[in-house]
Amino acid sequence: MVAAQPREKNSRRAALAISPLVSAACAARRSDSYLRLPVSAVNGLPPSVFGPYIECMLRKVSVGSAWTFSRIAGLAGLGFAILIASTNAFLVPAGLPHTGAETNDVVQFFTTQRDAVGLASALAPIAWVLATLFGAGAVSVLWRSDLEQGTAWSLVGFAGVIMQNITFTGVMATRLALASTTAQDSNTIAGLWALHNALFVFNGTFLALAMTGLSVSGRRAGLIRRWHSGIGLLAAALQFGSAVLSPLAIDDPGKVGLLGLVGWLIWVVWVVAYGITLIRPTSVPIQAIPNNRREPASRGTRAVGLTPRRAWSEGWAGWQR
């Protein structure tokens, strides 16, 4: 009886000593980061002390993991697609002139539909914020895979998203300027409308960059399916072709304008599909960690596809060996 007391005190002291270390590690990193703790942090502690505490921390972390950044980005992508589709569904029936329209049609629309243009302009900043969140979320999921493969396709896609936000800011700015210009000033309206058309057509370049980068990166990482990547590259080709043929699209849209329209419709479908993919739990394969960043095998390595309890068991067994 006398000999058992020091052991009980030692166990309590050990548990109190390890609790702050494990709590900080689990809060600062992912839920499986305890497998990468140095040996000195758990040296001499039996699984009966360390294991239950880890399982408790894993439960706490899993409770708050429902709103991950990738899911927020997926919802932002859906919101962006819905917002731009609904805005165009509202403006086009109201009489929004197409690229290359006559000055008289432009004057009539922007003098009679100022409220509609103002509403669309008020919603545009929300769309740009949502698009930025969507692109950043995609990069957060794909970046590690790009690094392991020595590429940066996800950054190419994100750059395209940012540039299309900037370019379409110019488009919306010219629309606001047209809505506030008097009907008698036809020369000013003609000049602003020509600038609007040029910005609108050149925006296809950056939509093509966004779809190409995120489609290639998502496919190489296993995040998106083959058909999803395929329609993204198809829409990118249509948008880029429309941008290259911009002089024809401005003077006489015809078939060139149809290329841009079809590419834009596919772009909306592509964004919706990508948003749904980001909302769901991702299954991006985790590439091997470089040798200069890899912990010794005896300390326990991350087992992809394992449950937290099984990963803990294998990590503890490896440490004991």
ZIFENSUL-V241189 format. One record per helix or strand of 3 or more residues. SS is the DSSP state (H for helix, E for strand). FROM is the first residue (numbers start at 0). TO is the last residue. Records with the same first field share a line. If there is no record, write none. Layout:
SS = FROM-TO + FROM-TO
//
This chain:
H = 1-27 + 32-35 + 38-41 + 46-62 + 68-93 + 102-111 + 113-148 + 152-178 + 185-220 + 225-243 + 245-250 + 253-278 + 290-292 + 296-298 + 307-319
//
